[in-house]
Every structure is written in structure tokens, then in C-alpha cells.
Amino acid sequence: MAAQETVEHKYVYDFAEGNKDLKDLLGGKGANLAEMTNLGLPVPPGFTITTEACQAYLGTGTEPAGLADQITAHLTALEREMGRRLGDPDDPLLVSVRSGAKFSMPGMMETVLNVGLNDRSVEGLARQAGGSTDQPASGGSTDQAASGGADRFAWDSYRRLIQMFGKTVCDVPGEEFEHALDEAKRAKGTDLDLDLDADDLRGLVDAYKKIFTKHTGREFPQEPREQLDLAVRAVFDSWNAERAVVYRRQERIPADLGTAVNVVAMVFGNRGPDSGTGVAFTRDPASGAQGIYGDYLANAQGEDVVAGIRNTVPLQELERIDKDSYDELLDYMARLERHYRDLCDIEFTIERGKLWMLQTRVGKRTAAAAFVIAGQLVDEGLIDLDEALHRVNGGQLAQLMFPRFQLDHDFQPVATGIGASPGAAVGKVVFTSARAVELAAEGEAVILVRRETNPDDLNGMIAARGILTSRGGKTSHAAVVARGMGKTCVSGADELDIDVPKRRFVVAGRTVTEGDVVSIDGTTGKVYLGEVPVSPSEVVRYFEGELDPASTDDALVKAVHRIMSHADASRRLAVRTNADTAADAARARRFGAEGIGLCRTEHMFLGDRRELVERLILARDPAEREEALAALLPLQRADFVEILREMNGLPVTVRLIDPPLHEFLPPLEQLAVNVAVAQERGEDVAKEEALLAAVRRMHEENPMLGLRGVRLGLVIPGLFAMQVRAITEAAVECTRQGVPACPEIMVPLVGAVQELETVRAEAERIIAEVVGGSDVDVLIGTMIEVPRAALTAGQIAEAAEFFSFGTNDLTQMGWGFSRDDVEGAFFWRYLELGIFGISPFESIDADGIGRLVRIAAEEGRAARPGLKLGVCGEHGGDPDSVHFFHSVGLDYVSCSPFRVPVARLEAGRAAIVTTGSDSR
């Protein structure tokens, strides 16, 4: 009974049986061939073998039961419709066998043309094509003379089959066929395939068959059905070819979809000057401009266009060459665009004046074209604004926001690291933060080059156009800070041998010294020597308020403004920013931020204030500690006043100090060397020795899991109290000046409710004392970044008025990863093996870390229904993560200023429900 059910399962569909909505089953190509057939367009007849057949074959290594019989039935019907039999020696039907997955994977899988040709049917094809002659028509061109004969056409088709079949089906090295072809052209004294006549091609077929036999141990198969069956299996197998696997991983296409196989009656564009092949786009895929775009190549097959055997002509030239076919094609293009309601990419062939439509699909386009076309289609009434919003995405918007290199010239990268913060930056190499600040003040563009950055490098990072490091990954200090500032950053470029004391680095055998110019691409991670030309972003100028969408002629700016406005009107999630300075806050507001979700206070302890932190750490008694805290208080208060004033009543979530205090001191090794050298010289090192003792005392094997966050506030008396007082006094000062203030105090690294209760009790006392009768309300909440906090969120919510998910640390602790180490150490292997589709630090791990977020959100709100929920990790600006946070029911996401527009767009996309095309 089970076997009978398997046999009855439908694995093969005639084109007339499918439609464009069956991409899961028929693949994109098969579904669209079926759709064009149903629209009455001239599509060569054929059938599609489903992705389910491929999945079954890949799972067992054999074709599923019943597939062969179904192929036979559909092949018989195709032969009946065409009036020919596959491989018939007198009047052969030939077919193409093409892959076609749900998502377009151009060039990644296999195709075999001219299936059905053999030593006998090649003669029949010549007779079918019009008789045996190698002579050109009267008045014909050299090309026509070379390619016009029917014998030549037939033998050229046969040699193409042997070449494609050998390479695709039997793994014969393709270069051997190419060598044989080159030898034939050399013997003829020509560089052009078209100059080979029928006799030359007969000889080439013999050479190809010998190559085939040498590598396979068998003769080239003469049975047409065997050719077809082997070609189908080869297409199935190509789903798991290395290049297809790499492409799917890059495009995040699921590995279990499989490919469909399309078997289509052959039509030929290489039958003479009244034949040809081409590609057409219904709009410009680069800019979105309306018009006629595409290429045409007379007397050629599609593979000739790809191989570049001859130069194509613009599609408009077809009007002069064959006006009837041109007019017919334009009509079909318009019909298809209206039907699909989108830019269409079309492949066609003209065979002796007859137009055939070989493929259509929703065309791939640039990021700019995606926005422009979406707006155009709204204006034309083909889609609404919800659908327009669905058809663009945050990744495309991010591309448009960063400057990019003009790589028109021959620029070759000397190293490739991790593209940690997108953009293009050019500048003089500097190796220290101080030098970066110094040269930037003189008007020089600089690239800060470090093995790795630390908080001390902040001023240099601000001054630099870009940051280049030889260590670290996408979540390293350099990467996170650079993204927050919208700075270009390449990290983990381990090909660079950096020597900071000598102010130079060596790469690819070349030495680069301070002052030399380099160019870095934060999208690709590529590093170039010298100056690569850069194009600025008009979209950023729009977000900065420099371009008015109402008055500009820039179609892209108008389209971005229109779609962003709809996203803002549609979204439920608020979008805040991560900002530690008034300047960052101001820029984020221009980019549309609705508050600050993370203000890190540790950055306020750097630079000139480091000495005060050292005094705090070295305090010998409570009096000295209080003195150090009292000196820090007005400085912290002034910082908060600036930020609260800039946000003007929008919520500002301030995280109390989080990192371990030793990060504010010199490294242990460096300090020990300095003390030893100074002692050798007989210098007074009392202060340095005290520092060294403190650093040794505070040294931890794993400081990220040691004395930091809430633990610091509980162990060092007065530290959190000083910060709470500074925040509250700043809010009161702003309010008295007529500037509304909405501060929120966030306690980091809480793992138990008792920790938060202890801090909260002291904070509430200070707030009440400072606020007095002022109209200031200060919320107290916590970061959920420790797995235990997520699992006990119901308890913690009783002491918290808000949760903010710190997904960077939550991911680190949930996976047991050291995020500063793992990306460069082994993530590449995890991605290669498919363990990750993408780094969990880049996009939220919805199944694992996401489950912790969901548990904490549900249990927190169950305990406190009005609990405010947000996220402030880097995931807050990741497009896929934004959709997850929307589904969980968070109130806001927070991200670096430069990613605010991306988060706004994705929050809008997450809120709409649409049946439109997939934006992939």
C-alpha cells in the first residue's frame, strides 16, 4: 500500500498545470514558465520535475518510485505536441534540461542543451534545418557565411551537447574541450568559433568524443533517453555542488529546498541572421529608470552571450534588425510587468523570425533601483505603499547610506579582513590615537591602524576616517564603537604585521609607514594601498537634513523619503539609539531616533578623567574614595545635562558603570615593564608601584565574568550612588531651565533580584533627596544579559520598571563564547559547516538566545503588566533581529545612530502584512 502511494505521488507537471505561486514545488523558473504559458505567451512546450523529486533523490541517492514513468508520460505528450520524437534520426526533438530553484541562484547549478542529439540524429537535424550547405545566402555577411549552413548548425549543436554533457554530467574537465576548440581554430587560422565550417565541427565532435571516452571509460551515450535521465540526475546533484552551497550560505537560502528541473523543447537562435537571443529588463535594474534595457546577439545561443564570443548590441537595435519581433517583445514586456507588478528580467530567443519567451523572473536590482522602482509602481497604481515597503529592506538601505569606492580602475586589495562597519574610507596611516587627533586637527584624513583598539583609543577613532585592526571581529571594541559612530572599520586583517613602536606594518611583502595612504572597505573587508576614489551618499545627506525631498530632483532621495515615512506611520516598535555623547545624540535624532536606549557611562571616565578613576581605585580609606567620587560627580552631571538637553524630553536610558575597573588602568605587562625600567634608573616609582599592586590585586582570569556591572556597585561603596546622583541632578537642572528630562537608570549584569533590590533601595533614597518638589520622574530598571536573569525575570520584574535586553552579553553567556576571540578563531569553520547561517552576534539566535528573550518578556510582563521592554545590543539594528523583537512584543529597539534608519524601516516592515513578492 505504501509503495502504491509513492508511485502515485505527482512529481512532474506540464507547463500548463503550474503557475507563478508554485515556486516551492516548481522552482522559480518552472513556475514562471507555467505562468507565461497560461498567459498565452509563446513559450516552448515542456514540463517541470518538482523540487520534491530532487529532495527524495538527494535523500536516498536514487530517483523516487514512479518518477521515470511520469517523465515518460510527459515526454510522450511533448513529442505528440511537437510532432517529433526525442532523438529521432530523421526529424529529432531536442530538449534543454535546466535547473530552477525557488530562489534565483544564477550560474550556480547546471544546464544541458541539445539533449537528444547523437551520431544519427545530427544528420536529421541538418535536414530539418533546411538541407546541407555551407554556402552563405547571396549578399550575406562573413558571419552569415560561417554560420548559415544547416550542416554547420547541426554539428555545432552536437559538439555543444558533448561539451556540456561531458562537463556537467560526467565531470570531464571543461578546459580539455576548450583546448580542442582552440586547436581547431588555430588549424583554421582564426580566432572566431563562427569561422569553423561543418567539416571543422565534425572533426571537433570526434575530438570531443575521444576526450569524453578518455575521462569516463565509455563512449558518448547514443540513447536519447539515457542522455535525458543522466542530465536530470546531474541537475539534482548540482544542488549540492560547492559553488551552490557557498552561494546559498552567502544569500541565506535554506539548504533543504532542492531544485526543480525543467525539460523544454529546444529553440535555436543560431539558425542564421533572422535568429538570435537576448535578455531584456522592463526597467533599468541599476537605477530603476523606466525605458528599454537589455542586450541582443543575432545568430547566437544564450551561452554565446554569456561567453562573450561576440559583442552584443543594445536591445533597441532589434527594432532595426527585426521590427515585428521587437514590437511583439515590447508588448510581452509590458504585459509581464503589469502581471507581476514588478521589474521583470526576461530571456528570449528568435528562431527564423519567430519570438520565443524562454524565462521571466522578478529581476534582481541594485539597492537604489529597489527604492525607486517601488515608488514608481505605487504611482502607477500597481502596488500600494505596504507592498512598496515590503519590497525594500534594511540591508539595501544600509548600502545606500555608506560611501563606496569607485573601483573602475585596476585596484587590487593587499589584505582582506572582516567588514566590521560598512563604508569606504581613505586616509594617511597613523598608529596612535594621539597622532590621529593631531593630524585630523590639521585637516588631514587619517586611518587609525592598531592591532586592536581599547577605550583609550576613542579620541583617535573619533578623529579618524576609518579604523583598521589586525585582530578582532564584528563584535570587537573597534567594530562596535565604529558602527556606533558610523565610521568605516575593517577588523581582523591578520595579514597585516603591525609594528606600533616603529610605526609601520608589512603586508604582501610591502612596508607601509606612517603617513602612507591606504583605502579600506568596511563592507567587503578589503584593504588597498593608495587612494581609491570615493562616492558620497546622498541618502545620508537627506537624513542629515541637507537635502529636502520636496525640492530635490534626486529620484532616489524622494523614494527613500516616501517609503521611510510610510514605515514610520506603520511601525509599532519605537527606535532609540545607543549614544554616549551629545554629538552622537544629536546625530541620532536627525536620523529619527526617539530616545536613547543605551548611554554607556564608562566612556565618560576616559581621557583627562582617567586620573580620577586611578585615585578611586588607589584610595586607601573611605575619605580618599569619597574625595575621588566627589571630583567625578560634577563631570558626570555635566555630561548628562548635555545629553538630556539634546534629547529634549525623550527617554534617556543611562547604564551605570559596567566594565571592570582594571580596564581604566594600564595593562599589567606594560605597567610591570615600566616599573622595572624606572627602578633600574633609580627613579621614584611610588605611584607606579601602587598602580601595579592595584592591577595585580584586581587581576582576573576571566574579567568579563568577574567584578563588573552590579557587582562593582555593591563592592565599591558610593560608586553607583555618585552616578545616580549625577543623573538625577542633571535632570533637575534641565527641568529648571525649561528643558524636559526623562532619565531612566539601568543597572547592568543583574542575575538575582536581590542585587537589584539592594541597588534600587539606595537609588530611590538619593532620587527622592535630589528631586524634592521638582517635576522629574526617574525610572529604575535592569539589563537582561545574564541567562539566569532571563529565567528568573518574573522575580526581577518586581524590582524593575523596565527591562533592556543586552543581547551581546546574553549571546556570549548563552553560547559560552568569548566574543572577542571566537569570530577569528573558528566562526569561519562553523559558517562553512552550516552550523551557523550567520554569526549569532550579528543576528539574533531566535531558537536559543531568542527563547531566553521571549521567556523574560512573557514572565516579566506577567509579574508587572506595565513593564517596558527594549533591546540595546547590536542586534537592535539588525534587520532580521528587528522582526524577531517585534514578534516578541518589545516596545523599542536601540542601536547605533547610523543604524537608526535601518531599524525604523525594518520595524515598519515587521508591522505590515503583505502577500507581495519576496524581497530576497
N, C-alpha and C positions, 0 to 999 in steps of 0.2 A: 504493500500500500504506500509506504514512504517513498519507494523508488518510483512508483507511478506519479506521485505528486511532484517529484523532482523533474521528471520528464515533461510534465505539463506546464511547468513554470515558463513564462514567456521571457525569452532572452533577446529576441530580435524584433525590431519594429521597422515597418516600411516608413518612408518619409511622410507619407500621408496620414500615418497613425499618430504622429507626435505633435508637439507644439513647444513654444519657447519657455513654458513654465515647467518642463520636464528635464531641466538641466541636471538634477541629481541622478536621474536614470539614464538619460541620453547624452549627457555631457553638453557643453555649450555649443559645440559645432553641430552635433546631431539635432539638438533642439532647435537651433536656428535654421538649419536646412529644412527641417519639417515645417517650421513657421513660414518660410518663404514659399515652400511648396503649397501650403494651404492658402497663401495669399495669391496664388496663381502666377507667381514669377517663374521664369524659365530656369528651373533647377534640374541638372542632370539626375535621372532616376537613381535610386539606391536604397539602402537600408542601414540601420544602425544596430550594432551589437552592444548591449547595455553595460553600464558600469557594474551591475550585479554579476554579470558573466565574468568580468575581469576580477572582481573580488573573489568569486568562487575559484577561479583558475589560480590566482596568486595564493589562495589559502591552501590548496591541495596539490598544485603543480600539474593538474590535468583539467581539461575542459569539463564543465558541468554536463551531466547527462541531459541529452536532448538538444544540446546546442548545435551539434553537427547537422541533425535533421532539420532544425529550424533554419539554419543557414542555407541548406539545400533548397528548402521550400521557397525562401525569399529570392535566392539566386535564380531559380526556375521562373519565378514571376517576373524578375528583372529581364531575363532572357526573352521571355514572351513579349514583354512591353517593347523591348528594343528590336525584336525580330532577329536576334543573333544569339549564338551560344558562346559561352566563355571559352576563348582559345580555339574556336572553330578554325580549321585550316583554310577554309575558303572565305569566310566572312566573320572574323573574330569579334566578339565582345571583349573589350578590355576594361578593367576597373582599377581605381585607385583605392588603397587601403590606408586610412588616415586616423590618427589618434584624435581625441577630443574630450578633455576633462571638463568638469563643472566650471572650474576657473581657468581662464586662459593661461597657458604655460608655453609661450611662443618659442618654438625651436627645441623644446626640452624632451619631446618624445618623437616617435618615429612615423614616417610616411613611406609607402612604396607605391610607385606609379607604374602603369602599363602592365599590371598583373594579367596573365593570360597569354602573353607572347611566348613562343617557342620557335624551334627551327622550322616548323611548318607554317604556323600562323603568321609569322613575319611576312611570308610571301602573300598570304591572303590579305594582310593589312595593306601591303603595297597595291594590290589590285583594287581593294576597297577605296584607297586614297586617290585612284584615278589613273592607274596604268603606270608602266615602268618607263621612266625617262629621267635623265639627269640634265636635260636642256632647259634653260630659262625661257619664260614667255617672251614674246617679241617685245623689245623695249625694256625688258626687266633690268633691275639693278644687279650689281655683283652679289649682294646678299640674296636676292631672289634666285639668281642663278645657282648659288651654292646650296640653297635650302629648298628650292621649289620642287624637286623631283619626288615622286611618290616612293620610289625605292629608297632614296636617301632618307625620307621621313620615317619609313618603316624600320630601317636598320638603325637609325639614330634612336628610335623609341626602344628597340630591343637592347642596344648597348646601355641605355639609361636604366632599364629594368635590371640587367645583370649587375650593374654597379650598385644600384640602391638595394637590391635584394641581397647581394653579397655582403655589403657593409652592414645593413640593418638587421637582416635575419640570421646571417651566419658569421658575423664578426670578422669578415675579411678586412684587412687593413685598407682603409679608403685611399691612402696615398699610393698604393700599388696600382689601382685603377687610374689615378691621376698621372702617375709616371707613364703608363701605357698610352694615355691620351696625349701627353706631351710629346712622346716619341713619335706618335702618328703625325702630329702637327709638324714636328721637325722634319720628318721624312717628306712631308708635303711642301715644306718651305714656307710655313705660315704660322701665325700666332693665334688664328681665329678658328674656333670649332666649326663655324659655318662654311669654311673653305674645304672641309673634308667632304668628298662625294660618297656615293653609295658604296663603291668598291672599297674606299678607305674605311668606311664604317663596318663593312663585312669583315675586313681584316681585324678591326678593333674588337668586334664581337668575339672572334676566335681568340684573340689575346686575352680578353676578359674571362672567357670560359676557362682558359688554361690557369689563370690566376685563381679563379674560383675553385677549380679542382685541386690545385696545389695546397690550398689552405683548408679545404673541407674534406678532401679524400673522396669526393664523389663528383659525378657530372652535374652540371646545372640542371635542376629539375625541369622536365619537359611536360609533366602533367599539370594542366592549369589549376585544377582543384587543390593539388598539393601546394602549389605556389600560394594560393589564397589562404589555405589553412595555416601554413607556416608564417605568412605575413601577419595574420591576425594574432598569432601567438607572440610574434616579435613586438607588436604594438602593446599587447598586455604586459610583456616583460619590461618594456621601456618605461613603465610607470615607476619601476624601482631602479632605473639607471642612475648612476651617480649624479649626473647633472640635474636630473629631475628631482632627486632627493634634496640636493643643495638648494635648488630654486624654491621648492615647497617650504623648506625651512626658512629661507630668506623672506618669503612672502606670507609665511604663517598659514599655509594651506594644509588642512588635515591630511595625514598620510594614508588614511584608510578609505579614501573616496574611490580610488581606481579610475581608470579611463574607459570611455566608450570607444568603439571602433566603427568608423564609417566606411562602408563599401559603396563606391559611387562609380557609375558608368563614366569612362574617360571621355573628355572632350579635349580637343587639341588646338592650342594657339600657335602651333608651329607648322601649319599646313601651307603657308605662303603669305604673300603680302596682304591678303584680305583676312588674315588671322592675327591674333595677338593676345596678350594677357596684361592685366593691370590691377592696381589697388586704388581704391577711392575712399575719401573721407567726406562726410557730409558737412563738416566744418573743420577748420584748422585745428588739429589736435595739439598744436604748440601754443597758440594764443587764444583759441576759441572764436576767432573771427569767422564770420559767415562767408561762404564762397565755395568754389570748386577746388578741391585739393586732391592730389594723387599723382600717380605715375602710370605710364603706359609703355609697353615694349611690343612692337609689331613682330610677327613671325617668331614667337618665342613661347616657351612654357614658363610657369611660375618660378621654377627653380632657376631659370636663367636670370630672372630679375634679382633674386637673392645672390646668385653667384657673381653678378656684375660682369657678365660676358660682354654685354653692350650697354651703353648708357641709355637710360630711359628718357622719355620726353614727358613734359608736363601733361596732365590729363586733358587740358584744354586743346592740345594738339589733335586729340582724337576727333574733334569736330571737323577738322580739315581732312583727316585720313578716312573717316567713316562716319559721316554725319548721322545716318539713320541709327547706327548703334549708339552713338554719342547721345542723341536725343532720348533714345529708349533708356539708356543708363541713367540720365538725369532724372527721368520720371521715376525710375525704381528707387533711386537715392532719396528723392523727396517722400515717396510712399513709405519707405522703410523708416526714415527719421520720424515721420508723423506716427507711424505704428509703434515704434519702440520708445518714442518720446525722449530721444537722446541722440547724441552723436553716434553715428554708425561707421564702422570700418568694414569695407566691402572688398571682396576679391572676385574678379570676373575673368572670363575668357571669351574671346570672339573666335569662332571657328567658321571660316569661309562666310563671313558676313552675318553669322548667327550669334547673338549675345547669350551667354550662359552665366548665371549667377552661382558662384562656387561657395561663397561663405559670406555671412554677415555676423557681426557681433557688436555689442556696445563697445565703442572704441576706447582704448587707453588714451590718456591725455596728461598733459602737464598739470601741475597744481594750479597754475594761473588759469589755464583753459577750463579746469573743473569749475571754478567760481564764475567765470564769465559765461560759460555755456549754461550753467544752472540759472543764472539771472535772465539770459536770453529766452530760455524755454518758458520761464514764468511770464515774460512779456508776450510771448506768442500764444499763451493760454494752453500750452501742452502739459504743464505741471503746475502745482501750487507751491507756496513757499515752504510748506512742510517737506514736500518731496525735494525741493531745491536744497534745503538744509540737510536732508538725508544723503544727498549725492556728493557732498564735500565732507572732509574730515579734518581733525586736528593735525594730523601728520602733514597734510597738504598746506594748511595754514602756517605751520611752523617752517616749512620750506620757504614760504613766501616772505617770512619775517627776517630771515637771515641774509646778510650779504653773501655773495657767492663769487667764486673765481670764474674768470673768462679763460677757459683752457683751450683757446683757439690755436695757440702755438704749441710747440713741442716741449712742454714742461713734463719732466719725469720725476716722480717722488723719490726721495732718497731714503725714506723710512715711512712705516705705517704703524700708528698706534691705535688707540681706541678713540673714536669720535665721541668725546665726553660732553661737549657743549657746542651745538651747531654754529656755523658761520664761517667766514673767511677773514683771516687777519694777516697783515703784512707788517713787519717792523724789524728794527735792529735788535739783535740778540743781546740780552742782559742776563746776568746770573744772580743778582741780588735784588731784593726789594728796594733797598736804598737807591741803587743805581737806576732802577726803573722809575722811581719817583723823580730823581734828579733830571734824567733825560726828558721825561714827559713834561716836566715844568719848563723845559727849554723848547717845547713844541715838537719833540721827536716822537715818532711812533715806535713802540718797543714791544718785543715778545719776551716775556719772562720765562727763562728756561731753568728748571730745577729738577733734581732727582725726584723730589716730591715736595709739596708745599705744606706749610703749617700755619697756624693762626698768625704768626709773626709776619707772614708774607702778605697780609691783607692789603696794606697800603700799596705795595708793589703790584698786586693783582688789580687793584682799582686803577692804577696808573697805566697798566699795560693794555695793549690792544688785544693780546691773546696770551694764553698760558700753555707751555709745552713741558711735559714731565716724562721721565723715563720709567716711572713706577706708577702704580695705582690703576684704578679702573673707573667705571662710570659713577661709582659712589665714593670715590676718594675725596679728600678735602678739596683738592684743586677742582674736581669736576662739580661737586655740589655748590661751592662758592661761585664758580664761573657761571653756572647755569642761573644762579640767583641774580647775578649781575648782568646777564645777557652777554657775557664775554665768551669769545671763542676759546675752546680748550681741547687739546689733544693730550691724553694721558697714556701711560703705559707704553711709550715708544721705546722699547727696550733695546732697539738697535743703536740708540744714542749712548755713547760712552762719555758721560758728563764729568768734567773736572772743574768744580766750582772755584777752588783756590787759584787755578791757572786761567780761569775764565775762558774756557773753551770746551767744545765737545767734538768727538770724532764720530763720523758716520759714513758708511760706504767708502772707507778709505780716504775721506776728505776731512780736513780740520776746519771747524767753524769757530771763529774767535769773537769776542765781544765787539759789537759794532757791525758785524756782518748782517746782511738782510736775509731773513727767511720768511716763508709763507706757510701758514698752517690752515688745514681744512678741518674744522670741528665736526663736520658731517661724516666724512669718509675716514678721518684719522690720518690723512696723508700729509707729509711734510715735504716742502720743496725748498731748494736753495734759490736765493734771489727773489725778485719781486714779481708776483703773478698779479695781473690786473684784476680789480675787484669791482663788482656791480653792487651799488647800494640797494636797499629795499624801500620801495615806495609805500609798501603796506605799513612798515614801521613809521614812516613819516605821517601816514594817516592816523595811526594810533597815538602818535605823539602830538597830534593836533596841528601839524604843519600843513596838511592838505585837507581842504574842505571838499567832501564828496559831492556837495551840491554844485560846486563851481569848477571842479577839475574835469578834464576831458579823458582822464585815465579810466578805461573801462574796467580794469581790474579793481581799482580802489572803489569805484561805485558798486561793483558786485560784492566785494567783501563787506562794505558798509551795510548793504541791504540784507545780506544773509546774517551778519552779526546782530543786526537789530532784531531780526526775527528770532534768532537763538536766545537773545536776552529776554524777549517777550514770552518765549515758550518755556524756559527752564524753571525748575523748582529749586535746584541747588544754588545757593549763593556761592560766590567765588571770592575768596580772600587771598592775601599774598603773604609770603614769608619775607619780612623786611626788618633789618636791624638799624637802619639809619633813616633820617628824614628824607634824604635824597632818594633812597630806594622806595620809601613810602609814596613820595610824590610821583615817581615814575609809574608805580603800580596803579595809582589812582587814574593817571592818564590812560593806562591800559585797561581800565574798567574794574579794578579791584574794589570790593565792597567792605573792606576792613583788613586787618592784619590777623592772620591765624597763627603766626609764629614770629615772635620777636625774641631773638636769642640775646640774652644779656651778657654772655661770656665775651662776645666781640667788643663789648664796651670796656673790657678790662685790659685791652692791649695797648701797645704804643707807650705813650708817656705814663700811662696809669699802671704799667707793669710793676713799677717800684712800690706802689701802694699795696699791690697784691703780695709782693715779696714781704713787705712789712707785716701784712696779715698772717702770712704763713710762718714767719720767723718770730711772731710775738711770743715773749717769754712769760707773760701773765695776762690776766683779763684786761688790765688797764691799757697795755700796749695794743691788744687786739681791738678794744673799743676805739682807741685813737685812730687806728688804721681804717676801721669801718666808718668812723665819723668823717674822715677825709674823703672816702669814696662816695658817701651819701649825696652831697650836692652835685657831684659829677654825674651820678646815675640819674638824679632828679632832672637835671638839665637835659639829658638825653631823652628822657621820657616826655618832657614838656614839648620838645621839638616834634617828636613822633605823634603825640596826641593832637598837637595843634595841626599838623599836616593832615591827619585823618578826620578832624573836624566832626566828631560825634560818631564816627563809625567805630565798631568794636575793635579793640586792640588787645590781643592775647599775648601777654608777656610771660615767657618761660623763665622761671627762676634758674639760677646758675646750674648747669648740668655737668660739664666735664670735670674730671679730677683736677685738683689744684696743681698737681705737678706739671700739667701742660702749660702753665704760665711761667714755669721755671726753665732754665737751660737744661738740655739733655744731660743725663748722668755721666755719660762717657766724656762729653765735651767739657763739663764742669770739672771732672776729675783731672783731666789733662791740664786745664788752665791752672788749677790749684797747684799741681805738681810742678809745672813750669815756673810759676810765680815763687814757690817755695825755694826752688833751685836758685833763683835770682836773689833771694833774700828779701823779697817784697812783703809788705803787710797784707796778709790774706785772711784776716779775721772774718770779714763779711763773707768772702767766698767760701771759707770753710764752714761757716754757719749754713750757707745755702746748700753746700754739698751734703752736710749732715741731714738737712731737712729733706733733700731729694732722696737720699738713701732711706730715710725713715719712711717716706711716703711711697717708695718704690713698690710696685705691684706686678705680679707675673701677668695678670690679665686685667689691666686697668679699666677696660670697658665694662667689666662686670664687678668692679671694685667700689671704692669710695667715691661715688659721684651721685648727682641728682639729689633726691630727697635725703639720701644718707648724709650728704655734706651738710644739709641744713640742720639735721638732727645732731651731728657730731661737732660742728663748729658753732658755738653759741653766737647769736647775733647776726650771722651771715644772711639768712633769709629775712630776718626782721628788718635789716637795713634796706634790702631790696623792696620789701612790701611797703615800707615807709616811703621810699623814694617814689614808687609808682603812685601811691595814694596822694602824696603831697603834690606831685606833678598834675594829677587830675584835678585836685582842688584849685591849684594855681590857674590852670586853664579855664576852669569854670568861672573863677572870679574875674578873669579877663574877657568873659563873654564867649569863650570857645567851649562848646560841649565836649565832654570827655566820657568815653565808655571803656574803661580798662577792665581786663579780665586777667587774673593771676593764675598761672598754670604751674602746678607742682610736678616736676619730672620724675620718672623712673619709680613710681609708686607700685609696690607689689602687694601691699596689705593695707586694708582700710585704716588700721591703727596708725600707720605712718602719716596718712593724710589727715586724720583726726588731730594728731599732735601738731602738725604744721598749721592746720586751719585754726585751732584754738588761739595760737599766738597771733596769727594774721588778723583774725577778727578783732582782737583786742587793739591792735595797732590801727586798724582801719577806723574803728569807732572813735579812737582818740584823735586821729587826724581829721576825719571828715567833720565831726561836730555837727553843726547845723547846715553844712553845705549840701547842695543837691547833687551828690555823687554816689553812684551805686557801683560797687566793685564786686564782681563775681569771682568765686574761687572754684577751680576745677583741677583736673589732672590729665596728664598724658597717659594713654593706654599703650604702653610699649613693651611691657613685660608680660609674657604669656599668662602668668598667674593672675595678673590684674584683669586680663580679659575673661578668665574663667571664674573670677570672683567679682565680676562687675556689679552684680546686684548688691553686694555689700558695700563696695566702694561708692556706688551712686548715692548712698545715704549721706555721704560726706562731701559730695561733689555736685556742683551746679552745671558742670559741663564736662564732657569727655572730648579730648582731641587725640586721635589715633596717630601715634608716632610710628608709621609703618616701616621706616628704615630699620629702627632697632627691633621692632616686632618681627620683621623678616629675619634679621640677623639671629635673634634668640630662638625664634621658632624653628629655623632650619639648622641652627648650630653652626652658622657661617661667621667667619671674621670678614666683614665686607671689604676691608682694606687689603685683604690678601687673596681671597678666593677667585676674584674675576680674572686676574692674570695667571693664577696658578692652575686652575683646572676647569673654569667655566666653559672654555672653548671646547673641551672634550665632552662635557655634558650637553652642550648645544649640538655638537657633531653626532652624538649618540641618540639625540632626540629625547634625552631625559628632561631637558628644558626646551620649550619652544622659544622662550625669551628669558632673559635673566629675571629672577624674582625681585631683584632690586629695581628693575626698570619698569615692570608691570606687575600688578598685584597677583600673587598666587591665590586665586579665588578659592581653590579647593582646600588649601591648608590655612594660610595666614588669613585669607578672606573669611574662613569659617570662624576664626577667633574674633574677627571684627563683627561678624553677624551675631555671634553669641553675646558679645559685650553690649552691642546695641540693643538687642532684644531684652536681655536681663537688666541692663541699666535703666531702660525706659519702663520696664515692669515695676522696678523699685521706685523710680522717680519719673512720673509721666511727662513732666516738662523738661526733661534732661536735654540740653543742647548737645548735638553730636557733630563733630567735624573731623577732618584729617589734615595733618600738616607735614607728612612725609613727602618725599619726592614724588610719590605716586599720585599726589593731588593734581599734578599737571599732566599725567599720562592719559591719553585718550581712552584706552580700554579700561583703565582703573576708574576713571570718572564714571563710566557706565555702571561699573560694579557698585560704587559708592551711592549712586542714585538708586539702584535696586535695593540696597540695604536700608535706605531711608535716612541717610545722613542729612544734616542741614546745610553743610557747606564743605567745600574743599579749599585747601590753601596751597599755594605753590609759589615758585619764584616769580618776580614781576614779569619777566619775559614770557612766561608760560600762561599768564592770566588770560590772554585772548583765546588760547587753545582750550583752556578749561571752560571758558564761557561758551565756546562753540560746542564742545562735546557735552556740556550739561544740557544745552538746548537739544542736541541730537538725541540724548538719552530720554528726553521728556516726550518726544514725538512718536507717534505710531504711524508707520507708513508701509505700504505694500510695494514701494518702488524698487528700483534696481539696486543690487549690492554695490556699495561704494568701493569695494575692493578693486 
